[in-house]
Amino acid sequence: MFPDKLRKGDEIRVISPAKSLAIVALDQQKLAVERLNRLGFRVTFSTYAHEDSAHISNSIEHRVNDLHEAFLDENVKAILTTLGGYDSNQLLSSIDFETIRQNPKIFCGFSDITILTNSIYKKAGLVTYSGPHFSSFGMEKGIDYTYEYFKNIVTKSEPISIEPAEEWSDDLWYINQEDRRFHSNQGYEIIHEGSASGTSIGGNLCTFNLLQGTGFMPPLEESILFLEDDMLSNPPTFDRDLQSLIHQKGFEKVNGIVIGRFQKASQMDTNTLKAIIHSKKELDRIPVIADVDFGHTTPRFTFPIGGRVEIKARDGNASIKIVEH
Protein backbone atom coordinates (compact mmCIF):
# COMPACT_ATOMS: atom_id res chain seq x y z
CA MET A 1 0.00 0.00 0.00
CA PHE A 2 1.70 3.17 -1.25
CA PRO A 3 0.75 6.50 0.37
CA ASP A 4 -0.33 9.44 -1.80
CA LYS A 5 2.41 11.76 -2.96
CA LEU A 6 2.56 15.30 -1.59
CA ARG A 7 1.27 18.39 -3.35
CA LYS A 8 1.81 22.06 -2.64
CA GLY A 9 -0.17 23.19 0.36
CA ASP A 10 -0.07 19.77 2.05
CA GLU A 11 0.55 19.56 5.78
CA ILE A 12 3.53 17.74 7.28
CA ARG A 13 3.25 16.81 10.95
CA VAL A 14 6.42 16.55 13.05
CA ILE A 15 6.36 13.97 15.86
CA SER A 16 8.96 12.83 18.41
CA PRO A 17 8.67 9.03 18.79
CA ALA A 18 12.27 8.88 20.06
CA LYS A 19 14.19 11.93 21.32
CA SER A 20 12.31 15.19 21.86
CA LEU A 21 12.38 18.25 19.62
CA ALA A 22 13.34 20.14 22.79
CA ILE A 23 17.00 19.17 22.23
CA VAL A 24 17.10 20.68 18.71
CA ALA A 25 18.37 24.27 18.54
CA LEU A 26 15.66 26.82 17.80
CA ASP A 27 17.52 28.29 14.82
CA GLN A 28 17.78 24.81 13.31
CA GLN A 29 14.06 24.21 13.87
CA LYS A 30 13.30 27.52 12.16
CA LEU A 31 15.52 26.70 9.17
CA ALA A 32 13.95 23.22 8.84
CA VAL A 33 10.48 24.77 8.70
CA GLU A 34 11.64 27.31 6.10
CA ARG A 35 13.14 24.57 3.92
CA LEU A 36 9.94 22.54 3.93
CA ASN A 37 7.91 25.70 3.31
CA ARG A 38 10.00 26.32 0.18
CA LEU A 39 8.77 23.00 -1.15
CA GLY A 40 5.24 24.31 -0.69
CA PHE A 41 4.40 22.35 2.46
CA ARG A 42 2.95 23.51 5.77
CA VAL A 43 4.61 22.26 8.94
CA THR A 44 2.76 21.54 12.18
CA PHE A 45 3.93 19.92 15.41
CA SER A 46 2.34 17.17 17.47
CA THR A 47 1.04 17.85 20.97
CA TYR A 48 4.09 16.44 22.72
CA ALA A 49 6.79 16.98 20.07
CA HIS A 50 8.60 19.56 22.24
CA GLU A 51 7.95 17.91 25.60
CA ASP A 52 11.14 17.91 27.62
CA SER A 53 11.64 14.81 29.72
CA ALA A 54 14.31 13.83 32.22
CA HIS A 55 14.33 10.39 30.65
CA ILE A 56 15.85 9.36 27.32
CA SER A 57 12.49 9.93 25.66
CA ASN A 58 9.07 11.09 26.75
CA SER A 59 6.36 8.77 28.04
CA ILE A 60 5.18 5.94 25.83
CA GLU A 61 1.61 7.21 26.16
CA HIS A 62 2.48 10.67 24.85
CA ARG A 63 4.62 9.41 21.99
CA VAL A 64 1.98 6.92 20.85
CA ASN A 65 -0.72 9.57 21.21
CA ASP A 66 1.15 11.83 18.79
CA LEU A 67 1.68 8.99 16.30
CA HIS A 68 -2.01 8.05 16.30
CA GLU A 69 -3.12 11.68 16.22
CA ALA A 70 -0.98 12.37 13.14
CA PHE A 71 -2.36 9.38 11.22
CA LEU A 72 -5.96 10.17 12.21
CA ASP A 73 -5.80 13.86 11.24
CA GLU A 74 -7.24 14.11 7.72
CA ASN A 75 -5.36 17.36 7.11
CA VAL A 76 -1.99 15.69 7.64
CA LYS A 77 -0.52 14.15 4.48
CA ALA A 78 2.97 13.24 5.74
CA ILE A 79 4.68 12.58 9.05
CA LEU A 80 8.33 13.43 9.77
CA THR A 81 10.13 12.28 12.90
CA THR A 82 12.15 14.80 14.90
CA LEU A 83 15.32 12.70 15.16
CA GLY A 84 16.41 9.28 16.36
CA GLY A 85 17.30 7.90 19.77
CA TYR A 86 17.30 4.48 21.40
CA ASP A 87 13.83 3.41 22.42
CA SER A 88 11.26 3.58 19.63
CA ASN A 89 10.75 -0.15 20.20
CA GLN A 90 9.01 0.75 23.48
CA LEU A 91 6.03 1.88 21.41
CA LEU A 92 5.35 -1.24 19.35
CA SER A 93 2.89 -3.07 21.61
CA SER A 94 0.87 0.15 22.08
CA ILE A 95 0.49 1.13 18.42
CA ASP A 96 -2.86 0.60 16.72
CA PHE A 97 -1.65 -0.59 13.33
CA GLU A 98 -5.21 -0.86 12.03
CA THR A 99 -5.56 2.91 12.49
CA ILE A 100 -2.45 3.34 10.35
CA ARG A 101 -3.77 0.89 7.76
CA GLN A 102 -7.01 2.84 7.47
CA ASN A 103 -5.26 6.21 7.23
CA PRO A 104 -2.21 5.71 4.99
CA LYS A 105 0.19 8.61 4.57
CA ILE A 106 3.91 9.24 4.15
CA PHE A 107 5.98 8.38 7.23
CA CYS A 108 9.72 9.17 7.17
CA GLY A 109 12.77 9.00 9.45
CA PHE A 110 15.96 7.00 9.99
CA SER A 111 18.28 5.66 12.71
CA ASP A 112 16.13 4.51 15.68
CA ILE A 113 13.04 5.17 13.52
CA THR A 114 14.06 2.01 11.60
CA ILE A 115 11.94 0.24 14.23
CA LEU A 116 8.80 2.11 13.20
CA THR A 117 9.28 2.23 9.42
CA ASN A 118 9.75 -1.53 9.21
CA SER A 119 7.08 -2.40 11.80
CA ILE A 120 4.48 -0.21 10.09
CA TYR A 121 5.28 -1.86 6.76
CA LYS A 122 4.96 -5.33 8.30
CA LYS A 123 1.87 -4.81 10.48
CA ALA A 124 -0.10 -2.24 8.47
CA GLY A 125 1.12 -3.05 4.96
CA LEU A 126 2.00 0.61 4.42
CA VAL A 127 5.15 1.53 2.51
CA THR A 128 7.21 3.91 4.66
CA TYR A 129 10.43 5.82 4.02
CA SER A 130 13.95 5.76 5.41
CA GLY A 131 15.12 9.31 4.95
CA PRO A 132 15.84 12.60 6.71
CA HIS A 133 14.36 13.60 10.01
CA PHE A 134 12.74 17.00 10.42
CA SER A 135 15.92 18.10 12.23
CA SER A 136 18.01 17.11 9.19
CA PHE A 137 16.58 20.07 7.29
CA GLY A 138 18.14 22.41 9.85
CA MET A 139 21.56 21.80 8.28
CA GLU A 140 22.92 24.96 6.63
CA LYS A 141 25.51 23.41 4.27
CA GLY A 142 25.68 20.11 2.42
CA ILE A 143 21.92 19.56 2.43
CA ASP A 144 21.16 19.83 -1.31
CA TYR A 145 21.49 16.11 -2.16
CA THR A 146 19.33 15.10 0.82
CA TYR A 147 16.79 17.80 -0.02
CA GLU A 148 16.45 16.86 -3.70
CA TYR A 149 16.06 13.12 -3.19
CA PHE A 150 13.51 13.65 -0.42
CA LYS A 151 11.55 16.05 -2.63
CA ASN A 152 11.57 13.65 -5.56
CA ILE A 153 10.45 10.59 -3.66
CA VAL A 154 7.60 12.31 -1.77
CA THR A 155 6.23 14.26 -4.75
CA LYS A 156 6.86 12.05 -7.81
CA SER A 157 5.94 8.49 -8.76
CA GLU A 158 8.36 7.69 -11.57
CA PRO A 159 11.46 5.52 -10.97
CA ILE A 160 14.44 7.29 -9.38
CA SER A 161 18.07 6.45 -10.12
CA ILE A 162 20.30 6.98 -7.09
CA GLU A 163 23.56 8.65 -8.06
CA PRO A 164 26.50 9.02 -5.65
CA ALA A 165 26.76 12.40 -3.97
CA GLU A 166 29.71 14.54 -5.08
CA GLU A 167 30.93 14.92 -1.50
CA TRP A 168 30.08 13.75 1.99
CA SER A 169 30.62 14.77 5.59
CA ASP A 170 30.81 13.13 9.00
CA ASP A 171 30.99 16.09 11.34
CA LEU A 172 28.89 17.40 14.21
CA TRP A 173 27.09 19.96 12.08
CA TYR A 174 24.31 20.41 14.64
CA ILE A 175 26.89 21.71 17.13
CA ASN A 176 28.89 23.89 14.73
CA GLN A 177 27.31 24.82 11.40
CA GLU A 178 30.43 26.70 10.23
CA ASP A 179 33.21 24.21 10.95
CA ARG A 180 32.23 21.69 8.26
CA ARG A 181 34.57 19.24 6.54
CA PHE A 182 33.54 17.69 3.23
CA HIS A 183 35.25 14.80 1.48
CA SER A 184 35.24 13.89 -2.20
CA ASN A 185 33.03 10.89 -2.89
CA GLN A 186 34.80 8.10 -4.77
CA GLY A 187 31.52 6.41 -5.70
CA TYR A 188 30.06 3.03 -4.84
CA GLU A 189 32.22 0.09 -3.79
CA ILE A 190 31.36 -3.24 -5.39
CA ILE A 191 32.04 -6.16 -3.04
CA HIS A 192 30.08 -8.83 -4.94
CA GLU A 193 29.03 -8.44 -8.55
CA GLY A 194 25.57 -9.29 -9.84
CA SER A 195 22.12 -7.92 -10.60
CA ALA A 196 19.00 -8.18 -8.49
CA SER A 197 15.59 -6.71 -7.83
CA GLY A 198 13.39 -6.97 -4.78
CA THR A 199 11.56 -5.29 -1.93
CA SER A 200 13.65 -2.71 -0.10
CA ILE A 201 13.70 -3.11 3.69
CA GLY A 202 16.14 -2.40 6.51
CA GLY A 203 17.88 0.75 7.69
CA ASN A 204 20.06 0.96 10.80
CA LEU A 205 21.32 -2.59 11.30
CA CYS A 206 21.56 -2.76 15.09
CA THR A 207 18.08 -1.24 15.36
CA PHE A 208 16.60 -3.46 12.63
CA ASN A 209 17.91 -6.50 14.50
CA LEU A 210 15.80 -5.58 17.54
CA LEU A 211 12.83 -6.84 15.52
CA GLN A 212 14.25 -10.36 15.29
CA GLY A 213 11.96 -12.95 16.85
CA THR A 214 8.99 -10.58 16.99
CA GLY A 215 5.85 -10.23 14.92
CA PHE A 216 7.08 -6.81 13.78
CA MET A 217 9.92 -8.14 11.60
CA PRO A 218 9.20 -7.79 7.87
CA PRO A 219 9.83 -10.86 5.69
CA LEU A 220 13.34 -11.17 4.31
CA GLU A 221 12.37 -13.26 1.30
CA GLU A 222 12.86 -11.56 -2.10
CA SER A 223 14.26 -8.42 -0.45
CA ILE A 224 17.09 -6.02 -1.14
CA LEU A 225 18.50 -5.19 2.29
CA PHE A 226 19.63 -1.61 2.91
CA LEU A 227 21.93 -1.71 5.95
CA GLU A 228 23.96 0.94 7.77
CA ASP A 229 25.31 1.56 11.23
CA ASP A 230 26.40 4.51 13.33
CA MET A 231 29.45 5.64 15.28
CA LEU A 232 28.72 3.19 18.12
CA SER A 233 29.38 0.32 15.75
CA ASN A 234 32.79 -1.13 14.85
CA PRO A 235 33.95 -4.03 12.66
CA PRO A 236 33.35 -6.81 15.23
CA THR A 237 29.94 -5.40 16.15
CA PHE A 238 28.87 -5.03 12.52
CA ASP A 239 30.15 -8.54 11.79
CA ARG A 240 28.09 -10.21 14.51
CA ASP A 241 25.01 -8.08 13.83
CA LEU A 242 25.15 -9.03 10.16
CA GLN A 243 25.68 -12.69 11.08
CA SER A 244 22.63 -12.55 13.34
CA LEU A 245 20.56 -11.27 10.43
CA ILE A 246 21.94 -14.01 8.17
CA HIS A 247 20.65 -16.60 10.66
CA GLN A 248 17.07 -15.34 10.37
CA LYS A 249 14.38 -17.30 8.59
CA GLY A 250 14.10 -16.28 4.94
CA PHE A 251 17.60 -14.86 4.59
CA GLU A 252 18.46 -17.57 2.09
CA LYS A 253 16.06 -15.80 -0.28
CA VAL A 254 17.50 -12.28 0.13
CA ASN A 255 18.36 -10.98 -3.34
CA GLY A 256 21.01 -8.35 -2.58
CA ILE A 257 22.55 -6.00 -0.02
CA VAL A 258 23.25 -2.26 -0.16
CA ILE A 259 25.49 -0.92 2.63
CA GLY A 260 25.49 2.71 3.71
CA ARG A 261 28.68 4.66 4.37
CA PHE A 262 30.19 4.11 7.80
CA GLN A 263 31.06 6.93 10.17
CA LYS A 264 34.77 7.43 10.78
CA ALA A 265 34.43 6.63 14.47
CA SER A 266 33.38 3.08 13.58
CA GLN A 267 36.91 2.45 12.22
CA MET A 268 35.44 0.43 9.35
CA ASP A 269 37.60 0.73 6.23
CA THR A 270 36.93 -0.78 2.81
CA ASN A 271 39.32 -3.71 3.20
CA THR A 272 37.88 -4.67 6.59
CA LEU A 273 34.32 -4.50 5.26
CA LYS A 274 35.27 -6.64 2.28
CA ALA A 275 36.87 -9.20 4.59
CA ILE A 276 33.69 -9.37 6.68
CA ILE A 277 31.47 -9.85 3.63
CA HIS A 278 33.81 -12.39 2.02
CA SER A 279 33.91 -14.40 5.26
CA LYS A 280 30.20 -15.18 4.96
CA LYS A 281 29.53 -17.88 2.37
CA GLU A 282 25.80 -17.11 2.52
CA LEU A 283 26.54 -13.84 0.70
CA ASP A 284 28.56 -15.34 -2.16
CA ARG A 285 25.47 -15.69 -4.34
CA ILE A 286 24.18 -12.10 -4.15
CA PRO A 287 25.37 -8.63 -5.23
CA VAL A 288 26.71 -6.45 -2.41
CA ILE A 289 27.32 -2.71 -2.92
CA ALA A 290 28.88 -0.48 -0.24
CA ASP A 291 29.80 3.18 0.46
CA VAL A 292 26.31 4.28 -0.50
CA ASP A 293 24.86 7.66 0.56
CA PHE A 294 22.48 6.77 3.37
CA GLY A 295 22.84 6.29 7.09
CA HIS A 296 24.57 8.48 9.66
CA THR A 297 26.90 10.41 7.39
CA THR A 298 25.53 13.20 5.23
CA PRO A 299 24.07 13.62 2.72
CA ARG A 300 21.55 10.79 2.40
CA PHE A 301 18.91 9.77 -0.10
CA THR A 302 15.41 8.63 0.82
CA PHE A 303 14.34 5.07 0.01
CA PRO A 304 11.09 3.17 0.57
CA ILE A 305 10.60 0.44 3.14
CA GLY A 306 8.42 -1.95 1.14
CA GLY A 307 9.11 -0.42 -2.27
CA ARG A 308 10.68 -2.05 -5.29
CA VAL A 309 14.35 -1.53 -6.16
CA GLU A 310 16.86 -2.78 -8.73
CA ILE A 311 20.63 -2.97 -8.23
CA LYS A 312 23.41 -3.80 -10.69
CA ALA A 313 27.11 -4.30 -10.00
CA ARG A 314 29.23 -5.38 -12.95
CA ASP A 315 32.57 -4.52 -14.56
CA GLY A 316 33.35 -1.87 -11.97
CA ASN A 317 30.04 -0.06 -12.38
CA ALA A 318 27.22 -0.07 -9.85
CA SER A 319 23.72 1.37 -10.05
CA ILE A 320 20.71 1.62 -7.74
CA LYS A 321 17.22 2.40 -8.99
CA ILE A 322 14.08 2.84 -6.92
CA VAL A 323 11.39 1.49 -9.22
CA GLU A 324 8.24 1.68 -7.06
CA HIS A 325 7.92 4.03 -4.13
Secondary structure by P-SEA (a helix, b strand, c coil): cccccccccbbbbbbccccccccccaaaaaaaaaaaaaabbbbbbccccccccccccccaaaaaaaaaaaaacccccbbbbccccccccccccccaaaaaaaccccccccccaaaaaaaaaaaccbbbbbccccccccccccaaaaaaaaaaaaccccbbbbccccccccccccccccbbbbbbbcccccccccccccbbbbcccccccccccccccccccccbbbbbccccccaaaaaaaaaaaaaccccccccbbbbccccccccccaaaaaaaaaaccccccbbbbcccccccccbbbbbbccccccccccccbbbbbbccc
